[in-house]
Amino acid sequence: MLKVIKFYATWCQSCKMLEPIFKNLKSKFNDVEFEEIDIDQNNGKEMLAKFGGDTLPIIVVLKNNQAVETIRGVKPLITLEKKIKTIKGDEKETK
């Protein structure tokens, strides 16, 4: 099972730029669980620190409840899609 967590804050401009990309990403993967965590609410900072987060936005990809990828900053939709497909095993990673 794959889970994708986006850590953000309402005051973060980069996080606002990532919002439509993340929304689009969610619509492309029905078999992946997506979660958004505001670091200023409900122990969000502690959860972010658990994954080694130090900047925003950060996307953490979990496979079988283990963090397998940490993506810092705003990335294009196609980059995020490829990473998820690679982690799922749908596509071989190309460098």
Backbone as CSV, one residue per row, in Angstrom:
resi,resn,N_x,N_y,N_z,CA_x,CA_y,CA_z,C_x,C_y,C_z
1,MET,0.846,-1.185,0.000,0.000,0.000,0.000,0.890,1.246,0.000
2,LEU,0.568,2.153,-0.870,1.315,3.399,-0.973,0.512,4.539,-0.360
3,LYS,1.214,5.397,0.378,0.597,6.579,0.961,1.499,7.764,0.659
4,VAL,0.899,8.858,0.216,1.641,10.073,-0.112,1.161,11.170,0.822
5,ILE,2.094,11.721,1.595,1.755,12.764,2.568,2.400,14.070,2.148
6,LYS,1.587,15.110,2.062,2.110,16.446,1.774,2.074,17.247,3.067
7,PHE,3.238,17.762,3.462,3.334,18.656,4.605,3.367,20.077,4.078
8,TYR,2.532,20.938,4.648,2.413,22.318,4.167,2.053,23.252,5.312
9,ALA,2.025,24.532,5.010,1.526,25.550,5.942,0.756,26.581,5.124
10,THR,-0.260,27.155,5.718,-1.099,28.120,4.997,-0.331,29.384,4.625
11,TRP,0.720,29.706,5.359,1.501,30.918,5.108,2.626,30.698,4.086
12,CYS,2.824,29.468,3.652,3.939,29.098,2.763,3.557,29.301,1.298
13,GLN,4.254,30.202,0.610,3.947,30.497,-0.795,4.247,29.308,-1.713
14,SER,5.328,28.610,-1.473,5.650,27.431,-2.276,4.586,26.348,-2.102
15,CYS,4.058,26.237,-0.889,3.000,25.260,-0.625,1.761,25.587,-1.451
16,LYS,1.460,26.862,-1.578,0.312,27.284,-2.392,0.536,26.943,-3.861
17,MET,1.773,27.030,-4.324,2.096,26.663,-5.703,1.938,25.152,-5.921
18,LEU,2.221,24.373,-4.893,2.132,22.918,-4.998,0.695,22.417,-4.944
19,GLU,-0.205,23.188,-4.368,-1.585,22.742,-4.149,-2.265,22.194,-5.406
20,PRO,-2.310,22.928,-6.533,-2.991,22.375,-7.709,-2.267,21.157,-8.294
21,ILE,-0.956,21.105,-8.162,-0.185,19.958,-8.649,-0.542,18.723,-7.832
22,PHE,-0.610,18.877,-6.515,-0.930,17.760,-5.629,-2.363,17.285,-5.865
23,LYS,-3.274,18.216,-6.061,-4.674,17.874,-6.332,-4.776,17.053,-7.622
24,ASN,-4.063,17.469,-8.644,-4.038,16.754,-9.911,-3.429,15.367,-9.731
25,LEU,-2.364,15.286,-8.954,-1.707,14.017,-8.676,-2.683,13.041,-8.016
26,LYS,-3.445,13.535,-7.042,-4.420,12.695,-6.349,-5.443,12.123,-7.319
27,SER,-5.832,12.896,-8.305,-6.860,12.436,-9.251,-6.331,11.346,-10.194
28,LYS,-5.029,11.195,-10.295,-4.428,10.228,-11.221,-4.172,8.850,-10.603
29,PHE,-4.228,8.756,-9.282,-3.907,7.500,-8.610,-5.017,7.114,-7.626
30,ASN,-5.962,6.304,-8.095,-7.055,5.864,-7.238,-6.619,4.819,-6.221
31,ASP,-5.512,4.162,-6.481,-5.045,3.085,-5.614,-3.962,3.540,-4.630
32,VAL,-3.792,4.846,-4.499,-2.807,5.415,-3.576,-3.550,6.306,-2.588
33,GLU,-3.176,6.213,-1.319,-3.786,7.056,-0.290,-3.008,8.373,-0.213
34,PHE,-3.738,9.478,-0.177,-3.127,10.801,-0.087,-3.580,11.483,1.194
35,GLU,-2.646,12.204,1.806,-2.947,12.939,3.029,-2.223,14.274,2.983
36,GLU,-2.870,15.289,3.531,-2.265,16.619,3.625,-2.221,17.017,5.088
37,ILE,-1.051,17.438,5.541,-0.876,17.789,6.944,-0.369,19.224,7.056
38,ASP,-1.164,20.053,7.704,-0.778,21.434,8.002,0.136,21.374,9.222
39,ILE,1.376,21.816,9.066,2.342,21.678,10.171,1.973,22.526,11.393
40,ASP,1.091,23.493,11.210,0.697,24.354,12.325,-0.511,23.813,13.085
41,GLN,-0.959,22.605,12.747,-2.140,22.029,13.392,-1.856,20.584,13.803
42,ASN,-2.494,20.135,14.865,-2.533,18.726,15.251,-1.177,18.011,15.202
43,ASN,-0.201,18.564,15.866,1.129,17.937,15.941,1.823,17.793,14.584
44,GLY,1.477,18.642,13.646,2.062,18.579,12.308,3.570,18.749,12.305
45,LYS,4.084,19.647,13.140,5.537,19.858,13.194,6.263,18.615,13.695
46,GLU,5.672,17.944,14.673,6.277,16.729,15.205,6.279,15.624,14.140
47,MET,5.191,15.525,13.407,5.115,14.505,12.351,6.129,14.797,11.247
48,LEU,6.268,16.078,10.898,7.239,16.471,9.885,8.659,16.122,10.344
49,ALA,8.961,16.418,11.593,10.291,16.132,12.150,10.582,14.626,12.137
50,LYS,9.552,13.818,12.326,9.706,12.361,12.303,10.270,11.879,10.958
51,PHE,9.939,12.611,9.889,10.419,12.257,8.554,11.636,13.075,8.142
52,GLY,12.234,13.803,9.075,13.439,14.564,8.777,13.170,15.840,8.009
53,GLY,11.953,16.325,8.108,11.589,17.536,7.379,12.169,18.786,7.995
54,ASP,12.652,19.676,7.139,13.228,20.923,7.633,12.819,22.120,6.780
55,THR,12.179,21.872,5.653,11.701,22.947,4.786,10.313,22.580,4.284
56,LEU,9.633,23.532,3.712,8.304,23.283,3.141,8.283,23.697,1.692
57,PRO,7.433,23.114,0.902,6.655,21.917,1.193,7.508,20.667,1.070
58,ILE,7.024,19.614,1.706,7.672,18.305,1.614,6.597,17.262,1.353
59,ILE,6.903,16.361,0.433,6.043,15.211,0.183,6.828,13.973,0.607
60,VAL,6.189,13.153,1.425,6.803,11.902,1.871,5.968,10.758,1.301
61,VAL,6.638,9.804,0.677,5.963,8.635,0.122,6.275,7.443,1.027
62,LEU,5.221,6.804,1.495,5.351,5.626,2.348,4.923,4.391,1.566
63,LYS,5.698,3.341,1.684,5.331,2.049,1.110,5.355,1.053,2.253
64,ASN,4.214,0.420,2.499,4.076,-0.495,3.635,4.482,0.185,4.940
65,ASN,4.039,1.433,5.091,4.275,2.256,6.290,5.732,2.622,6.537
66,GLN,6.575,2.478,5.520,7.983,2.887,5.625,8.236,4.021,4.637
67,ALA,8.882,5.091,5.099,9.216,6.198,4.201,10.241,5.718,3.180
68,VAL,9.899,5.849,1.895,10.805,5.408,0.838,11.266,6.560,-0.049
69,GLU,10.617,7.704,0.079,10.990,8.862,-0.747,10.569,10.134,-0.034
70,THR,11.451,11.118,-0.036,11.143,12.444,0.485,11.423,13.442,-0.631
71,ILE,10.404,14.208,-0.983,10.509,15.160,-2.087,10.353,16.560,-1.507
72,ARG,11.404,17.353,-1.620,11.394,18.704,-1.054,11.119,19.730,-2.143
73,GLY,10.295,20.719,-1.818,10.016,21.806,-2.752,8.926,21.463,-3.754
74,VAL,8.727,22.368,-4.679,7.699,22.208,-5.710,8.321,21.515,-6.914
75,LYS,7.710,20.426,-7.314,8.175,19.663,-8.478,7.032,19.598,-9.496
76,PRO,7.368,19.456,-10.780,6.328,19.334,-11.800,5.502,18.056,-11.603
77,LEU,4.270,18.098,-12.052,3.374,16.953,-11.941,3.993,15.697,-12.546
78,ILE,4.596,15.796,-13.709,5.160,14.632,-14.398,6.270,13.981,-13.569
79,THR,7.054,14.779,-12.873,8.120,14.256,-12.014,7.527,13.461,-10.858
80,LEU,6.496,14.009,-10.238,5.857,13.330,-9.111,5.161,12.052,-9.577
81,GLU,4.505,12.106,-10.719,3.850,10.921,-11.281,4.865,9.799,-11.497
82,LYS,5.989,10.131,-12.117,7.012,9.125,-12.407,7.556,8.503,-11.132
83,LYS,7.779,9.338,-10.101,8.294,8.813,-8.833,7.315,7.823,-8.219
84,ILE,6.024,8.179,-8.219,5.021,7.286,-7.635,4.915,5.993,-8.443
85,LYS,4.898,6.107,-9.761,4.828,4.904,-10.596,6.035,3.999,-10.367
86,THR,7.201,4.603,-10.221,8.417,3.823,-9.977,8.332,3.107,-8.636
87,ILE,7.897,3.812,-7.622,7.790,3.215,-6.281,6.739,2.103,-6.272
88,LYS,5.647,2.324,-6.976,4.601,1.296,-7.077,5.086,0.091,-7.860
89,GLY,6.071,0.297,-8.716,6.572,-0.779,-9.552,5.901,-0.821,-10.903
90,ASP,5.139,0.243,-11.248,4.448,0.329,-12.539,5.385,0.714,-13.671
91,GLU,6.520,1.294,-13.317,7.415,1.841,-14.332,8.844,1.745,-13.825
92,LYS,9.750,1.383,-14.682,11.161,1.355,-14.285,11.691,2.792,-14.239
93,GLU,12.494,3.049,-13.239,13.063,4.394,-13.083,14.117,4.635,-14.156
94,THR,14.023,5.799,-14.793,15.020,6.182,-15.772,15.771,7.385,-15.251
95,LYS,17.051,7.391,-15.503,17.860,8.512,-14.991,18.377,9.337,-16.128
